[in-house]
Amino acid sequence: LLYMLAGTASIAVLYALLTETLLAAKFQLPKKRPPVPPEEHVVLVGLGRVGRRVAAFLQQLKQPLVGVSNVPLESGILPTLPLQVGEWASTLHKTNLATAKSVVVATDDEMLNLELGLMAHTVNPSCALVIRTFDPRFSLSIDRLLPYAKVLCAYDLAAEVFVASAFGENVLSLLRLNEQTVLVTEYHLEAGDTLNGQLLAEVAYGYGVVPILHQRSPREPARLMPSDDVRLEVGDRLVVLATIDSLQLIERGAMLPRLWRVHLEKVMSSDAAFEGSTLIARITGCTMQQARESIHQLPTTLPVPLYKHQAQRLVRELGKIQVKAYPIN
């Protein structure tokens, strides 16, 4: 009898817990989203696959943001994003558009994007306007008609990434800067690569790229914004910011010409001569013997041609150790 009573009570408790759980799940109200920022925020119109990625990136950058959609989003999708839902035109005016710093129109309809972009510019002419398009000819026409807008054609951007990948490199990401598409490109140096044996300064100024990460091997830590004096070797990992033209130069090994030299005028002490020869070899990439012969035959001009910024840096560093020098072109 005791076993029967205990079993009946246990089943009753179990049913009560299950009922409570089901009712709580059914009637659970979604969390309230944050309010629309009052000013200096980004208005993101369109929350499809592209729009959600844009929203996620902006939130990672801690940018105030409000989304506009014509259909409700599930509560688990971008839960911290302020959201306005409804018909496009009327909903856009509920986003404090007049005080927004930028508007990104990224729906799947390029004509709708153009219409909403014009509406946003009419309300707030000073905001930065970004319009998503698909047809390259349509994009070119809009770019000419709306010089104040950034018109990004999805197919053009994708084509540049495909071309860069065809060179055999790994394109990690891309961004738009000064009306150009900048590709974040990763290199793993192998024997015979055009970058082998070059200083990072020569890579940067010779090919027009910006090295942002260098790693000798997977066992060693990666260095952000590495020194210009690093010489690349087989097995190195290098990440650069580059345009499609720069990647073509690297692929062909066609470096820009070195047009500058450094003239050594005077050395103030023997210690300065020793440090200066070491500095010259490190920055220019010449041998220590060439550097020592040059600094002991003053006045003289270094036999190694350099890029402008490379020569200016060498002159600055030599001045710090009391070696008088100046760049010549």
N, C-alpha and C positions, 0 to 999 in steps of 0.2 A: 504493500500500500504506500509506503514511504517513497519507494522508487517511482511508482506511478504518479504520485503528487509532484515529485521533483521534476520528472520529465514533462508533465503538463505545464508547470511553471516556467521551465526553460524554453519550451516552444512558444509560450505566450510572450515571453521577453524577446525572443528572437523575432517573432512577427512584428512586435512593436518597434524594434530597431529598424527592421527593413522598411516598414511603413513610413517611419520618420525620415529615413534616408531618401526614399522615392519622392515623398512630398516636398522635401527640402530642395531636391534637384529640379523638380518640376516648377516650383514657384520661386526659384532663386532669381532675383532681379539682377540684371547686368550692372556692373560697376559704372558709376557716373563718370563720363569723360571730363577732362579738364576744360575750363572755359577758353574762349577764343582770346589770344593775346591782344592787348589793346593797341600796340604799335611796334614798329621795327621788327616785324615777323615775316615769314615766308608763307604765301598762299599757294598750296599745291592742289591743282584742279585735276581730278582723275586719279583713282586709286586702284588701277588694274595692276598687272604684274610689274610694269615699269614704275608706276606711281608709288607702289608699296616699297620698292627698292630705294627710290629717291627719298621717301619719308624715313626709312630706316637709316640711311646715310646722314640725313640732316639731324636726326635725333642723336646719332653718335657724335656729331659735331656740336651738340648742345645748342642748336639753333631753335629759336621760338618758331613754331610751325602750326598751321591749321590746314586740315584736309577738307576737300570738297568732293562729294560723290553724289551720284544720282540714285544709288541703291544703298541700303543700310549695310554696314559691315558687322560681322560677328564680333562678339565682345572680346574674343581672344586675339583678334587681329589688331595689332598696333593699339593696345589698350590705353596707352598714355597719350595718344594723339587727339588733340581737339578736333572735332568733326562736325561738319554741317552737311546734312543730307536733304536732297530735294531736287527740283528742276534747276538746271545749270545756271541760267541767268539770274533768277531770283535768289538762289542760294549764295551766289558769288557776292552779292551785296551785304550778306550777313557776316562777312569775315573781316570787318574793319579794313576794307580794301583801301580806303583813302589814306591810311597811315601805314600800310605795308611797305617793306623795303624791297620786296621782289615777289614776282608772280611766276609760277611754273605751270604751264598748261600742257598736260601729258595724257590726254584721253586717246582712244584708239581711232578717233575721227579727225583728220587733219583740217578739214573745213570748219568743224566745230572749234578746234584749237585756235584757228585764225580768228573766228568770230569772238570767242571769249577773250583772246588776247587784245583785240581792238577795244572791247568793252572795258577791260582792266586799264588799258592805257588812257582811255577817256576819263575814267574816274581818278586815276593817279598817274599823271604823266611822268613823274619823277622816279617811279619804281623800275627796277630791273625786270625786264620781261623775257621769258624763255618759252619758245613755242616748239613743240614736237611735231615733226612732219615725216613723211615717208617717200614721196616722189621727189627725186633730185631736182627736176626742172621746176616743180612747184616751189621747192625750197629756195631755189635761186631767185625766182620771181618775188617771193615774199621778202627775201633778204634785201632786195633792191628797193622794194616799196616801203619797207619798215626798217630803216637803218638803225633805229633805236632798240630793236629787238635782237635777241640771240636765237637764230633759227637753227635747230639741230635736226638734221635728217638721219633717221635711224639707219637707213641703208648705207649712206655715205660713211658713217662712223664704223659700221660693221665691215665695210669693204676695206677700210684702212687696217683694221685688226687682222683680217684675212691675209692681206698682202704682207703685213709684218710677220705673221705666223708662217707664211710661205718661205720666208728667209731661214726658217729653222729655229727661230727664237721663241721664247715663251713670253707672251704679252699678258701681264698680270692685271692691268687696268688701263683706263684712258681718262683724259680730262681735256677740257677746252681752256686754252689760255692764249690771249692776244690773237683771237680769230684763227688759232691753229689747234689741231688735235695733237695732244702730247700723249705718247704711249709709255706706260711704265713697263719696261722690257727687262727681262732677266737673261743673263748670259752664263753658261757654264763652259769655261774655256777648255778647249781640247787642242791637241797638237795640230798645227797648221792654221789655227784661227788668226785673223788679222789683228787681234788685240794682244796676242802673246808678246811679252817682252817690252811693252810700252808703259810709260809712266801714265798715271791717271790724268796728269795735266795735259799730256799729249792727246789722250783719248777725248778729254773734255773740249779742248780748244781746236783740235784737229778735225773732229767729227761733229762738233756742235751739240754735245749731249751734256747732261748733268749727272755724274755718278752720285748716287744717294746711299748705296750699301755695298760693302765689300767683305768677302769672307774667304779666308785661305783654304779651309777644309771644313767638313761638317763637324769635326771635333773642336774647332776653334770658334770663339764668339764672333758674330757678325758686327761690323763697325758701320754705324750710320755716318753719313757725310765724311767719308774717308779723306785722308791727306792727299794732296796732289802728288806727293813724292813716292807713293806706292807704285812698285813695278809689278805688273801683272804676270802671272805664271800659269802653266797648265794645271787645271784642277780648281782654279779660283772661281768663285761665284760673284757676279757683278750685276747690280740692278741700276739702271739708268733711266732718266727722263729723256725722251728723244722724239723728234718728229719723224715722219715717214721718209723724208729726204735724208736725215741723219742716219737712219738705219740702212738706207741704200748705200751711203758712203762707207759705212762699216762693212757691209757685205762685199763691196768692191775693193776695200782697202785703200780708198782714194782720200787721203788726208788733205786738208787745206794747207796751202804753202806756209812755211815759217819765214816771216819777213823781217824779224827783229833780231838784233844782237845787243850784247852788253859790252860797253867799253870800261875797262878797269883803269882808273886814273892814279890812285895812290893808296898805300897801306900804311896805317899809323904805327903798327908795332909788329913784332914777330909772332906774337900770339894771334893777332888779327889775321896774319897771313896763313897760319895753320888752320884756324877756324874758317877763314874764307874759302880755302881750297876744298875743305870738307863740304861746305855749304854749296859751292858751285857744282861739285860732283853730284850732290843729292838732288838739287833742283833741276839741273840741265840734263842729267843722265849721262854725262861724259865720264871718262875714267878718272881716277884720282891722279894718274900721271899727267894727263892733259890739264887738269885743274891746277896742279902744282907748277907745271911749266908756265902756264899763263900768269899766275899770280906772282911769279918771281921774275917776270920780264915786263915790268910796268914802265910806261903805260902801254897797254895792249888791248886788243879786242878779242873777246872769246871766239874761238872758231866754230862754236856750235850755234846754229840758227835756232831762234826761239819764237814762240807766239807772243803777242803783245803783252797779255796779262802775265804770262810766265816770266818775261823779261822784267816787267815792272815789279813783280814780287821779288825777284832775285836782287834787284837794286835796293829795295826796301830792307831786305834781310841783311845785305852787305853793309848798309849804312848803320845798322844797329851794332855791328861789331867793328866799326871804325874802318871800313874799307870804302873809299870814295869811288863811285861808279855811276854811270848813267846809260839809259837805253838809247839806241840809235836805230833808225829805220832806213 
